Amino acid sequence: MHSKVFTADNAAMLLIDHQTGTVSWTHSHDVEDVKKSALNLAEIATAVGMPLVLTSSQEDRRQGPLVPELEEIAPKAFADRIKRTGIVNAMHDENFNEAV
């Protein structure tokens, strides 16, 4: 096994804008599959103790709140989510960068 393997100790799971509105705008994949995949990734990160960073953009607008099941799966990550205000690219948000 090589030494450059990602593990729960040297990686993080970043789930960006899995919001009720933004997920519904998906046209390339089935919306339920997109949602299920995000929830599965959150479950995996939680199960192996990998840091999970959630972010959202303008939850009070058309983007909507984060998918509510994320709160059930990862309550701390959900509560600590980075709420961006108008910044489209998450990496351009200082709070998101600090969390990462």
Backbone atoms as SQL, in Angstrom:
CREATE TABLE atoms (id INTEGER PRIMARY KEY, chain TEXT, resi INTEGER, resn TEXT, atom TEXT, x REAL, y REAL, z REAL);
INSERT INTO atoms VALUES
  (1, 'A', 1, 'MET', 'N', 0.854, -1.178, 0.000),
  (2, 'A', 1, 'MET', 'CA', 0.000, 0.000, 0.000),
  (3, 'A', 1, 'MET', 'C', 0.894, 1.233, 0.000),
  (4, 'A', 2, 'HIS', 'N', 0.550, 2.186, -0.812),
  (5, 'A', 2, 'HIS', 'CA', 1.382, 3.392, -0.867),
  (6, 'A', 2, 'HIS', 'C', 1.029, 4.360, 0.255),
  (7, 'A', 3, 'SER', 'N', 1.884, 5.341, 0.477),
  (8, 'A', 3, 'SER', 'CA', 1.751, 6.219, 1.641),
  (9, 'A', 3, 'SER', 'C', 0.877, 7.441, 1.399),
  (10, 'A', 4, 'LYS', 'N', 0.347, 7.626, 0.203),
  (11, 'A', 4, 'LYS', 'CA', -0.422, 8.830, -0.110),
  (12, 'A', 4, 'LYS', 'C', -1.933, 8.551, -0.175),
  (13, 'A', 5, 'VAL', 'N', -2.393, 7.642, 0.643),
  (14, 'A', 5, 'VAL', 'CA', -3.806, 7.275, 0.668),
  (15, 'A', 5, 'VAL', 'C', -4.581, 8.272, 1.517),
  (16, 'A', 6, 'PHE', 'N', -5.744, 8.691, 1.020),
  (17, 'A', 6, 'PHE', 'CA', -6.614, 9.544, 1.827),
  (18, 'A', 6, 'PHE', 'C', -7.290, 8.697, 2.891),
  (19, 'A', 7, 'THR', 'N', -7.308, 9.227, 4.100),
  (20, 'A', 7, 'THR', 'CA', -7.964, 8.557, 5.217),
  (21, 'A', 7, 'THR', 'C', -8.816, 9.586, 5.962),
  (22, 'A', 8, 'ALA', 'N', -9.561, 9.106, 6.940),
  (23, 'A', 8, 'ALA', 'CA', -10.362, 10.016, 7.766),
  (24, 'A', 8, 'ALA', 'C', -9.488, 10.977, 8.560),
  (25, 'A', 9, 'ASP', 'N', -8.212, 10.638, 8.717),
  (26, 'A', 9, 'ASP', 'CA', -7.285, 11.487, 9.476),
  (27, 'A', 9, 'ASP', 'C', -6.639, 12.583, 8.639),
  (28, 'A', 10, 'ASN', 'N', -6.625, 12.427, 7.312),
  (29, 'A', 10, 'ASN', 'CA', -5.937, 13.429, 6.484),
  (30, 'A', 10, 'ASN', 'C', -6.814, 14.001, 5.362),
  (31, 'A', 11, 'ALA', 'N', -8.122, 13.798, 5.467),
  (32, 'A', 11, 'ALA', 'CA', -9.046, 14.285, 4.441),
  (33, 'A', 11, 'ALA', 'C', -10.315, 14.813, 5.107),
  (34, 'A', 12, 'ALA', 'N', -11.129, 15.468, 4.327),
  (35, 'A', 12, 'ALA', 'CA', -12.433, 15.950, 4.813),
  (36, 'A', 12, 'ALA', 'C', -13.456, 15.780, 3.694),
  (37, 'A', 13, 'MET', 'N', -14.702, 15.615, 4.072),
  (38, 'A', 13, 'MET', 'CA', -15.800, 15.534, 3.116),
  (39, 'A', 13, 'MET', 'C', -16.434, 16.919, 3.038),
  (40, 'A', 14, 'LEU', 'N', -16.478, 17.492, 1.846),
  (41, 'A', 14, 'LEU', 'CA', -17.078, 18.804, 1.628),
  (42, 'A', 14, 'LEU', 'C', -18.345, 18.622, 0.815),
  (43, 'A', 15, 'LEU', 'N', -19.477, 19.006, 1.379),
  (44, 'A', 15, 'LEU', 'CA', -20.748, 18.936, 0.659),
  (45, 'A', 15, 'LEU', 'C', -21.247, 20.364, 0.462),
  (46, 'A', 16, 'ILE', 'N', -21.254, 20.791, -0.771),
  (47, 'A', 16, 'ILE', 'CA', -21.524, 22.188, -1.102),
  (48, 'A', 16, 'ILE', 'C', -22.924, 22.357, -1.677),
  (49, 'A', 17, 'ASP', 'N', -23.729, 23.146, -0.991),
  (50, 'A', 17, 'ASP', 'CA', -25.032, 23.600, -1.476),
  (51, 'A', 17, 'ASP', 'C', -26.027, 22.479, -1.803),
  (52, 'A', 18, 'HIS', 'N', -26.107, 21.490, -0.946),
  (53, 'A', 18, 'HIS', 'CA', -27.130, 20.460, -1.117),
  (54, 'A', 18, 'HIS', 'C', -28.416, 20.957, -0.449),
  (55, 'A', 19, 'GLN', 'N', -29.005, 21.947, -1.114),
  (56, 'A', 19, 'GLN', 'CA', -30.178, 22.642, -0.609),
  (57, 'A', 19, 'GLN', 'C', -31.414, 22.198, -1.384),
  (58, 'A', 20, 'THR', 'N', -32.563, 22.334, -0.761),
  (59, 'A', 20, 'THR', 'CA', -33.795, 21.855, -1.385),
  (60, 'A', 20, 'THR', 'C', -34.032, 22.503, -2.747),
  (61, 'A', 21, 'GLY', 'N', -33.719, 23.769, -2.869),
  (62, 'A', 21, 'GLY', 'CA', -33.914, 24.455, -4.150),
  (63, 'A', 21, 'GLY', 'C', -32.863, 24.091, -5.169),
  (64, 'A', 22, 'THR', 'N', -31.599, 24.159, -4.785),
  (65, 'A', 22, 'THR', 'CA', -30.529, 23.898, -5.753),
  (66, 'A', 22, 'THR', 'C', -30.558, 22.452, -6.242),
  (67, 'A', 23, 'VAL', 'N', -30.882, 21.520, -5.370),
  (68, 'A', 23, 'VAL', 'CA', -30.967, 20.122, -5.792),
  (69, 'A', 23, 'VAL', 'C', -32.096, 19.951, -6.815),
  (70, 'A', 24, 'SER', 'N', -33.184, 20.682, -6.628),
  (71, 'A', 24, 'SER', 'CA', -34.313, 20.550, -7.558),
  (72, 'A', 24, 'SER', 'C', -33.999, 21.112, -8.943),
  (73, 'A', 25, 'TRP', 'N', -32.942, 21.894, -9.049),
  (74, 'A', 25, 'TRP', 'CA', -32.562, 22.465, -10.348),
  (75, 'A', 25, 'TRP', 'C', -31.712, 21.513, -11.174),
  (76, 'A', 26, 'THR', 'N', -31.383, 20.358, -10.620),
  (77, 'A', 26, 'THR', 'CA', -30.548, 19.390, -11.328),
  (78, 'A', 26, 'THR', 'C', -31.308, 18.820, -12.511),
  (79, 'A', 27, 'HIS', 'N', -30.685, 18.887, -13.671),
  (80, 'A', 27, 'HIS', 'CA', -31.316, 18.325, -14.867),
  (81, 'A', 27, 'HIS', 'C', -30.501, 17.189, -15.470),
  (82, 'A', 28, 'SER', 'N', -29.248, 17.047, -15.074),
  (83, 'A', 28, 'SER', 'CA', -28.386, 16.019, -15.648),
  (84, 'A', 28, 'SER', 'C', -28.563, 14.660, -14.972),
  (85, 'A', 29, 'HIS', 'N', -29.097, 14.661, -13.757),
  (86, 'A', 29, 'HIS', 'CA', -29.292, 13.426, -13.003),
  (87, 'A', 29, 'HIS', 'C', -30.646, 13.481, -12.308),
  (88, 'A', 30, 'ASP', 'N', -31.132, 12.332, -11.913),
  (89, 'A', 30, 'ASP', 'CA', -32.370, 12.273, -11.155),
  (90, 'A', 30, 'ASP', 'C', -32.177, 12.979, -9.815),
  (91, 'A', 31, 'VAL', 'N', -33.081, 13.865, -9.462),
  (92, 'A', 31, 'VAL', 'CA', -32.972, 14.660, -8.239),
  (93, 'A', 31, 'VAL', 'C', -32.867, 13.776, -7.003),
  (94, 'A', 32, 'GLU', 'N', -33.642, 12.735, -6.946),
  (95, 'A', 32, 'GLU', 'CA', -33.597, 11.846, -5.776),
  (96, 'A', 32, 'GLU', 'C', -32.259, 11.120, -5.683),
  (97, 'A', 33, 'ASP', 'N', -31.662, 10.785, -6.833),
  (98, 'A', 33, 'ASP', 'CA', -30.344, 10.151, -6.822),
  (99, 'A', 33, 'ASP', 'C', -29.272, 11.118, -6.309),
  (100, 'A', 34, 'VAL', 'N', -29.357, 12.371, -6.715),
  (101, 'A', 34, 'VAL', 'CA', -28.402, 13.380, -6.246),
  (102, 'A', 34, 'VAL', 'C', -28.512, 13.525, -4.730),
  (103, 'A', 35, 'LYS', 'N', -29.738, 13.632, -4.259),
  (104, 'A', 35, 'LYS', 'CA', -29.977, 13.785, -2.820),
  (105, 'A', 35, 'LYS', 'C', -29.482, 12.552, -2.063),
  (106, 'A', 36, 'LYS', 'N', -29.806, 11.370, -2.570),
  (107, 'A', 36, 'LYS', 'CA', -29.398, 10.130, -1.916),
  (108, 'A', 36, 'LYS', 'C', -27.876, 10.009, -1.873),
  (109, 'A', 37, 'SER', 'N', -27.212, 10.403, -2.934),
  (110, 'A', 37, 'SER', 'CA', -25.747, 10.345, -2.972),
  (111, 'A', 37, 'SER', 'C', -25.133, 11.266, -1.924),
  (112, 'A', 38, 'ALA', 'N', -25.662, 12.474, -1.801),
  (113, 'A', 38, 'ALA', 'CA', -25.149, 13.419, -0.796),
  (114, 'A', 38, 'ALA', 'C', -25.361, 12.875, 0.610),
  (115, 'A', 39, 'LEU', 'N', -26.518, 12.300, 0.857),
  (116, 'A', 39, 'LEU', 'CA', -26.801, 11.737, 2.174),
  (117, 'A', 39, 'LEU', 'C', -25.893, 10.546, 2.464),
  (118, 'A', 40, 'ASN', 'N', -25.630, 9.717, 1.457),
  (119, 'A', 40, 'ASN', 'CA', -24.722, 8.585, 1.637),
  (120, 'A', 40, 'ASN', 'C', -23.309, 9.061, 1.967),
  (121, 'A', 41, 'LEU', 'N', -22.839, 10.101, 1.270),
  (122, 'A', 41, 'LEU', 'CA', -21.514, 10.639, 1.550),
  (123, 'A', 41, 'LEU', 'C', -21.429, 11.174, 2.976),
  (124, 'A', 42, 'ALA', 'N', -22.480, 11.860, 3.421),
  (125, 'A', 42, 'ALA', 'CA', -22.504, 12.378, 4.793),
  (126, 'A', 42, 'ALA', 'C', -22.488, 11.226, 5.801),
  (127, 'A', 43, 'GLU', 'N', -23.234, 10.173, 5.513),
  (128, 'A', 43, 'GLU', 'CA', -23.254, 9.011, 6.413),
  (129, 'A', 43, 'GLU', 'C', -21.883, 8.351, 6.491),
  (130, 'A', 44, 'ILE', 'N', -21.219, 8.222, 5.351),
  (131, 'A', 44, 'ILE', 'CA', -19.895, 7.606, 5.323),
  (132, 'A', 44, 'ILE', 'C', -18.906, 8.442, 6.139),
  (133, 'A', 45, 'ALA', 'N', -18.899, 9.759, 5.894),
  (134, 'A', 45, 'ALA', 'CA', -17.976, 10.632, 6.626),
  (135, 'A', 45, 'ALA', 'C', -18.214, 10.522, 8.132),
  (136, 'A', 46, 'THR', 'N', -19.466, 10.533, 8.521),
  (137, 'A', 46, 'THR', 'CA', -19.813, 10.449, 9.943),
  (138, 'A', 46, 'THR', 'C', -19.385, 9.098, 10.524),
  (139, 'A', 47, 'ALA', 'N', -19.625, 8.040, 9.782),
  (140, 'A', 47, 'ALA', 'CA', -19.318, 6.695, 10.271),
  (141, 'A', 47, 'ALA', 'C', -17.824, 6.479, 10.488),
  (142, 'A', 48, 'VAL', 'N', -16.993, 7.070, 9.630),
  (143, 'A', 48, 'VAL', 'CA', -15.546, 6.845, 9.757),
  (144, 'A', 48, 'VAL', 'C', -14.839, 7.961, 10.516),
  (145, 'A', 49, 'GLY', 'N', -15.604, 8.934, 11.011),
  (146, 'A', 49, 'GLY', 'CA', -15.008, 10.024, 11.778),
  (147, 'A', 49, 'GLY', 'C', -14.272, 11.044, 10.941),
  (148, 'A', 50, 'MET', 'N', -14.629, 11.142, 9.686),
  (149, 'A', 50, 'MET', 'CA', -14.003, 12.121, 8.793),
  (150, 'A', 50, 'MET', 'C', -14.677, 13.472, 8.997),
  (151, 'A', 51, 'PRO', 'N', -13.894, 14.545, 9.052),
  (152, 'A', 51, 'PRO', 'CA', -14.512, 15.868, 9.157),
  (153, 'A', 51, 'PRO', 'C', -15.481, 16.102, 7.996),
  (154, 'A', 52, 'LEU', 'N', -16.638, 16.656, 8.318),
  (155, 'A', 52, 'LEU', 'CA', -17.677, 16.936, 7.327),
  (156, 'A', 52, 'LEU', 'C', -17.963, 18.423, 7.362),
  (157, 'A', 53, 'VAL', 'N', -17.790, 19.085, 6.231),
  (158, 'A', 53, 'VAL', 'CA', -18.063, 20.520, 6.127),
  (159, 'A', 53, 'VAL', 'C', -19.232, 20.706, 5.172),
  (160, 'A', 54, 'LEU', 'N', -20.286, 21.322, 5.669),
  (161, 'A', 54, 'LEU', 'CA', -21.457, 21.631, 4.852),
  (162, 'A', 54, 'LEU', 'C', -21.505, 23.129, 4.601),
  (163, 'A', 55, 'THR', 'N', -21.959, 23.509, 3.430),
  (164, 'A', 55, 'THR', 'CA', -22.123, 24.917, 3.132),
  (165, 'A', 55, 'THR', 'C', -23.415, 25.124, 2.359),
  (166, 'A', 56, 'SER', 'N', -23.950, 26.322, 2.494),
  (167, 'A', 56, 'SER', 'CA', -25.174, 26.683, 1.781),
  (168, 'A', 56, 'SER', 'C', -25.052, 28.125, 1.322),
  (169, 'A', 57, 'SER', 'N', -25.913, 28.471, 0.400),
  (170, 'A', 57, 'SER', 'CA', -25.923, 29.826, -0.126),
  (171, 'A', 57, 'SER', 'C', -27.341, 30.380, -0.076),
  (172, 'A', 58, 'GLN', 'N', -27.503, 31.441, 0.623),
  (173, 'A', 58, 'GLN', 'CA', -28.779, 32.160, 0.679),
  (174, 'A', 58, 'GLN', 'C', -29.974, 31.228, 0.948),
  (175, 'A', 59, 'GLU', 'N', -29.959, 30.615, 2.100),
  (176, 'A', 59, 'GLU', 'CA', -31.015, 29.665, 2.471),
  (177, 'A', 59, 'GLU', 'C', -32.408, 30.286, 2.502),
  (178, 'A', 60, 'ASP', 'N', -32.472, 31.588, 2.664),
  (179, 'A', 60, 'ASP', 'CA', -33.773, 32.260, 2.745),
  (180, 'A', 60, 'ASP', 'C', -34.312, 32.646, 1.370),
  (181, 'A', 61, 'ARG', 'N', -33.651, 32.213, 0.317),
  (182, 'A', 61, 'ARG', 'CA', -34.098, 32.523, -1.048),
  (183, 'A', 61, 'ARG', 'C', -34.442, 31.237, -1.787),
  (184, 'A', 62, 'ARG', 'N', -34.473, 31.319, -3.106),
  (185, 'A', 62, 'ARG', 'CA', -34.879, 30.178, -3.934),
  (186, 'A', 62, 'ARG', 'C', -34.013, 28.938, -3.709),
  (187, 'A', 63, 'GLN', 'N', -32.783, 29.134, -3.268),
  (188, 'A', 63, 'GLN', 'CA', -31.909, 28.000, -3.020),
  (189, 'A', 63, 'GLN', 'C', -32.462, 27.092, -1.923),
  (190, 'A', 64, 'GLY', 'N', -33.166, 27.691, -0.988),
  (191, 'A', 64, 'GLY', 'CA', -33.792, 26.944, 0.095),
  (192, 'A', 64, 'GLY', 'C', -32.810, 26.452, 1.140),
  (193, 'A', 65, 'PRO', 'N', -33.331, 25.817, 2.180),
  (194, 'A', 65, 'PRO', 'CA', -32.487, 25.296, 3.260),
  (195, 'A', 65, 'PRO', 'C', -31.744, 24.044, 2.810),
  (196, 'A', 66, 'LEU', 'N', -30.757, 23.652, 3.598),
  (197, 'A', 66, 'LEU', 'CA', -30.086, 22.385, 3.322),
  (198, 'A', 66, 'LEU', 'C', -31.109, 21.254, 3.397),
  (199, 'A', 67, 'VAL', 'N', -30.842, 20.188, 2.673),
  (200, 'A', 67, 'VAL', 'CA', -31.708, 19.020, 2.722),
  (201, 'A', 67, 'VAL', 'C', -31.833, 18.608, 4.191),
  (202, 'A', 68, 'PRO', 'N', -33.051, 18.526, 4.722),
  (203, 'A', 68, 'PRO', 'CA', -33.235, 18.314, 6.168),
  (204, 'A', 68, 'PRO', 'C', -32.640, 17.017, 6.704),
  (205, 'A', 69, 'GLU', 'N', -32.520, 15.994, 5.880),
  (206, 'A', 69, 'GLU', 'CA', -31.956, 14.729, 6.344),
  (207, 'A', 69, 'GLU', 'C', -30.496, 14.873, 6.769),
  (208, 'A', 70, 'LEU', 'N', -29.814, 15.894, 6.239),
  (209, 'A', 70, 'LEU', 'CA', -28.425, 16.120, 6.652),
  (210, 'A', 70, 'LEU', 'C', -28.339, 16.433, 8.136),
  (211, 'A', 71, 'GLU', 'N', -29.340, 17.107, 8.668),
  (212, 'A', 71, 'GLU', 'CA', -29.345, 17.422, 10.102),
  (213, 'A', 71, 'GLU', 'C', -29.478, 16.148, 10.939),
  (214, 'A', 72, 'GLU', 'N', -30.258, 15.187, 10.452),
  (215, 'A', 72, 'GLU', 'CA', -30.428, 13.920, 11.163),
  (216, 'A', 72, 'GLU', 'C', -29.140, 13.099, 11.149),
  (217, 'A', 73, 'ILE', 'N', -28.451, 13.118, 10.008),
  (218, 'A', 73, 'ILE', 'CA', -27.238, 12.313, 9.829),
  (219, 'A', 73, 'ILE', 'C', -26.045, 12.924, 10.563),
  (220, 'A', 74, 'ALA', 'N', -25.909, 14.246, 10.451),
  (221, 'A', 74, 'ALA', 'CA', -24.729, 14.926, 10.993),
  (222, 'A', 74, 'ALA', 'C', -25.150, 16.231, 11.674),
  (223, 'A', 75, 'PRO', 'N', -25.755, 16.141, 12.853),
  (224, 'A', 75, 'PRO', 'CA', -26.292, 17.336, 13.504),
  (225, 'A', 75, 'PRO', 'C', -25.255, 18.429, 13.781),
  (226, 'A', 76, 'LYS', 'N', -24.039, 18.051, 14.164),
  (227, 'A', 76, 'LYS', 'CA', -23.019, 19.070, 14.455),
  (228, 'A', 76, 'LYS', 'C', -22.578, 19.773, 13.171),
  (229, 'A', 77, 'ALA', 'N', -22.295, 19.010, 12.128),
  (230, 'A', 77, 'ALA', 'CA', -21.891, 19.606, 10.848),
  (231, 'A', 77, 'ALA', 'C', -23.010, 20.492, 10.307),
  (232, 'A', 78, 'PHE', 'N', -24.250, 20.051, 10.503),
  (233, 'A', 78, 'PHE', 'CA', -25.393, 20.840, 10.043),
  (234, 'A', 78, 'PHE', 'C', -25.455, 22.168, 10.807),
  (235, 'A', 79, 'ALA', 'N', -25.328, 22.094, 12.112),
  (236, 'A', 79, 'ALA', 'CA', -25.385, 23.316, 12.930),
  (237, 'A', 79, 'ALA', 'C', -24.222, 24.255, 12.623),
  (238, 'A', 80, 'ASP', 'N', -23.054, 23.680, 12.300),
  (239, 'A', 80, 'ASP', 'CA', -21.849, 24.473, 12.029),
  (240, 'A', 80, 'ASP', 'C', -21.692, 24.845, 10.556),
  (241, 'A', 81, 'ARG', 'N', -22.701, 24.559, 9.736),
  (242, 'A', 81, 'ARG', 'CA', -22.571, 24.790, 8.296),
  (243, 'A', 81, 'ARG', 'C', -22.189, 26.239, 7.998),
  (244, 'A', 82, 'ILE', 'N', -21.506, 26.417, 6.898),
  (245, 'A', 82, 'ILE', 'CA', -21.106, 27.744, 6.454),
  (246, 'A', 82, 'ILE', 'C', -22.239, 28.298, 5.615),
  (247, 'A', 83, 'LYS', 'N', -22.849, 29.373, 6.085),
  (248, 'A', 83, 'LYS', 'CA', -23.954, 30.016, 5.361),
  (249, 'A', 83, 'LYS', 'C', -23.386, 31.184, 4.566),
  (250, 'A', 84, 'ARG', 'N', -23.228, 30.964, 3.265),
  (251, 'A', 84, 'ARG', 'CA', -22.696, 32.029, 2.409),
  (252, 'A', 84, 'ARG', 'C', -23.821, 32.991, 2.040),
  (253, 'A', 85, 'THR', 'N', -23.469, 34.250, 1.895),
  (254, 'A', 85, 'THR', 'CA', -24.457, 35.271, 1.556),
  (255, 'A', 85, 'THR', 'C', -24.122, 35.895, 0.209),
  (256, 'A', 86, 'GLY', 'N', -24.549, 35.245, -0.839),
  (257, 'A', 86, 'GLY', 'CA', -24.387, 35.819, -2.162),
  (258, 'A', 86, 'GLY', 'C', -23.119, 35.436, -2.887),
  (259, 'A', 87, 'ILE', 'N', -22.184, 34.785, -2.217),
  (260, 'A', 87, 'ILE', 'CA', -20.951, 34.358, -2.876),
  (261, 'A', 87, 'ILE', 'C', -21.238, 33.031, -3.568),
  (262, 'A', 88, 'VAL', 'N', -21.139, 33.029, -4.893),
  (263, 'A', 88, 'VAL', 'CA', -21.481, 31.834, -5.653),
  (264, 'A', 88, 'VAL', 'C', -20.452, 30.726, -5.451),
  (265, 'A', 89, 'ASN', 'N', -19.186, 31.042, -5.567),
  (266, 'A', 89, 'ASN', 'CA', -18.130, 30.049, -5.443),
  (267, 'A', 89, 'ASN', 'C', -17.764, 29.882, -3.971),
  (268, 'A', 90, 'ALA', 'N', -18.015, 28.707, -3.426),
  (269, 'A', 90, 'ALA', 'CA', -17.748, 28.472, -2.007),
  (270, 'A', 90, 'ALA', 'C', -16.295, 28.758, -1.644),
  (271, 'A', 91, 'MET', 'N', -15.374, 28.466, -2.541),
  (272, 'A', 91, 'MET', 'CA', -13.951, 28.676, -2.248),
  (273, 'A', 91, 'MET', 'C', -13.598, 30.160, -2.153),
  (274, 'A', 92, 'HIS', 'N', -14.469, 31.033, -2.605),
  (275, 'A', 92, 'HIS', 'CA', -14.226, 32.470, -2.476),
  (276, 'A', 92, 'HIS', 'C', -14.742, 33.021, -1.147),
  (277, 'A', 93, 'ASP', 'N', -15.361, 32.179, -0.339),
  (278, 'A', 93, 'ASP', 'CA', -15.894, 32.582, 0.956),
  (279, 'A', 93, 'ASP', 'C', -14.842, 32.317, 2.032),
  (280, 'A', 94, 'GLU', 'N', -14.466, 33.351, 2.748),
  (281, 'A', 94, 'GLU', 'CA', -13.412, 33.244, 3.761),
  (282, 'A', 94, 'GLU', 'C', -13.749, 32.222, 4.837),
  (283, 'A', 95, 'ASN', 'N', -15.003, 32.187, 5.285),
  (284, 'A', 95, 'ASN', 'CA', -15.403, 31.249, 6.344),
  (285, 'A', 95, 'ASN', 'C', -15.286, 29.807, 5.863),
  (286, 'A', 96, 'PHE', 'N', -15.661, 29.546, 4.616),
  (287, 'A', 96, 'PHE', 'CA', -15.550, 28.208, 4.065),
  (288, 'A', 96, 'PHE', 'C', -14.084, 27.799, 3.977),
  (289, 'A', 97, 'ASN', 'N', -13.246, 28.718, 3.476),
  (290, 'A', 97, 'ASN', 'CA', -11.819, 28.424, 3.378),
  (291, 'A', 97, 'ASN', 'C', -11.222, 28.095, 4.738),
  (292, 'A', 98, 'GLU', 'N', -11.599, 28.833, 5.766),
  (293, 'A', 98, 'GLU', 'CA', -11.097, 28.573, 7.112),
  (294, 'A', 98, 'GLU', 'C', -11.545, 27.205, 7.613),
  (295, 'A', 99, 'ALA', 'N', -12.791, 26.850, 7.314),
  (296, 'A', 99, 'ALA', 'CA', -13.308, 25.547, 7.750),
  (297, 'A', 99, 'ALA', 'C', -12.579, 24.410, 7.054),
  (298, 'A', 100, 'VAL', 'N', -12.281, 24.607, 5.788),
  (299, 'A', 100, 'VAL', 'CA', -11.575, 23.577, 5.026),
  (300, 'A', 100, 'VAL', 'C', -10.163, 23.458, 5.531);
